[in-house]
Every structure is written in structure tokens, then in C-alpha cells.
Amino acid sequence: MHQSVAVIIPTFNRAYSLARALDSVYSQSRAANEVVVVDDGSTDETREFIKHNYPDVIYLYQSNKGVSAARNYGIKNSVSSLVAFLDSDDEWLPEKLELQLNALADNPNYSLVHSDEIWIRRGVRVNQMDKHKKRGGKLFNYCLPLCVISPSSVLMTRQLLLEVDGFDEDLVACEDYDMWLNICCKYSVLFIDQPLLRKYGGHEDQLSAQHWGMDRFRVRALEKLINSAKLSEEQTRKSKDMLITKSRILKNGASKRGNTERADYYQELIRKYSDEIQES
């Protein structure tokens, strides 16, 4: 059965890199059916750039609400049975969609496929650390420390996106960490063990450069997941252990900065979940 593909590209003041991202989509060996750019309140020339250079793009504009809201807006305004995401500072390699579509066709019990990637930092290729190693199968335990699936590498079914209710718009960062935990606690994922995209980093407008203490968003995601009743007993225990570990790091950081209110907040989380582990 022929599957249709929507590509969702959220962007904010990145007219400078959009051409690279969009050209990589339009250069695919298997074309996408819908290419949706969601402009999250840009004040640069993004709108005019798209209009004059990429007339086939479905251009959507919203006031600045963050990457989660932008992706969700794109999902709601597309109709294809499969959805791929591409950050506006990344680019796909030419066979990305074709290889992933073939993988899903050969493995119909899976709803998500991702791939390895090439990292470019300030124009130089760099090697990933072991903790960032990509893989397939049952990933929940690997997802707990940090995000091990890149949004730009994913092709997934619309049905799965609807099941997990899209991206959490209350998380201004680590929304992908939250998404993959919600999926991987229940499902195995496919993995193509070759790089199918280039990720560009080191620029000032990356989310990780704009927000201190990314673990504070991961703690929120973990707490939400623990309280969701989605997890097995083992998954709940491991999630609580990770929440405690991350809360200790955040508490120590707050204490060093003299922020007693924040330190007390994370100490209370540590106490609460430590007690729950002992009682279980």
C-alpha cells in the first residue's frame, strides 16, 4: 500500500538555514506528499523567503508558542498517513525517506523508524559520545538519561502521534525526550544503522543554548510519565531512580548558586520518590 508522507518543519528566525533544509527535502529519492513549514512567530524574512522560493510549501504562521506547538500545528494541518520531522537547521541525505518507507513496509508491526546521523559543530564533523549512540528495539531504558532519538531522523505513523497526543506544549525544551519516553514505554522502534541526516550545532539559537539546566525539563517529563499510569512496575522504578538522580544534580547546582528555594524544591522531589521506592 502506498503511504503518504507529510514533512513538518518548525522554524523561528531561521531564514538563513531554511534553504538547506528544504532543498534536502525536495532532493529526496522518494518525494514527500506534503511539506509544511510552521513559522513560530519569526521576525526575519522567513515568510517572503518561502513565498518567493518555495511556492509548493504549505506555509503556516503562528505567534511564538514554541517548537512543540509548532510541530502540533503542522500535524493538525496535514493529512498524510506518515509524518516526518525536520528541524530547520538540519538536512536530510537523499535516500532518507525511501529507506525508511521501505523499512516500515518490511516491518508492518512497527510505527516509528529513526536512523543514525552525522553531527556538524561549527562547520566541523564531530563524533558522538557513547551516551548518544542510536539503536532500535526496546529503547525505554536508553531513553531515560537523555534523548536518544533525533526528531529530524524520525518517520512515524499519524496514528501513533494521535495516540500519544502530540508534543507537550508546556515543555519549552526536551519535548522530544518526553515524546520518545511516552512511545518507548509501550512500543519497540525500528532503526536504520546508517546516517540519513546531518545535524548542525554550535549556533546561539539552539534550544539547548537558550535554556539552563535542561534536566529540569526532563524531571518534569519523568514526573508526568510516572503519574500517567502507563508504566510497568519496573519502568516506574527506573523512572523514579532517574528522576532522583537528575533532581540531585539540579539541587546541587541550585545550592551552589545560593538558590535555596529551588534547592528545596528538588530536595522535596528526592524525598518523595525515595520514599515511594522504599514503600514499593
Number of C-alpha atoms within 10 A of each C-alpha: 4 7 13 15 25 24 24 27 26 27 25 19 18 18 20 13 15 22 18 15 18 24 14 19 23 15 14 16 14 16 17 21 15 18 24 24 28 27 25 22 18 18 12 13 12 20 18 11 15 19 13 8 10 16 10 11 14 17 18 16 17 14 10 13 13 20 26 21 22 27 26 19 21 27 23 11 15 20 15 17 14 23 25 24 22 26 22 26 25 22 25 25 17 19 17 24 23 14 17 23 20 10 18 19 14 10 12 8 12 17 20 25 24 28 24 19 21 17 19 16 13 11 10 9 13 11 10 12 7 7 11 16 12 21 18 16 12 15 21 21 14 18 19 21 18 17 21 20 25 21 18 25 28 20 25 22 19 22 13 15 19 12 10 13 12 19 21 19 16 14 18 15 22 22 21 21 23 25 20 23 24 22 19 17 19 14 18 18 20 23 20 18 13 13 16 23 23 20 21 20 18 12 12 9 13 12 15 15 12 11 12 9 13 17 18 19 19 26 24 16 22 22 16 12 19 19 10 10 10 13 16 12 11 9 16 19 17 17 24 24 17 18 27 21 14 19 23 17 16 22 23 16 15 19 15 11 11 11 13 13 12 17 21 14 14 24 17 14 19 21 11 13 18 15 11 12 13 7 7 7
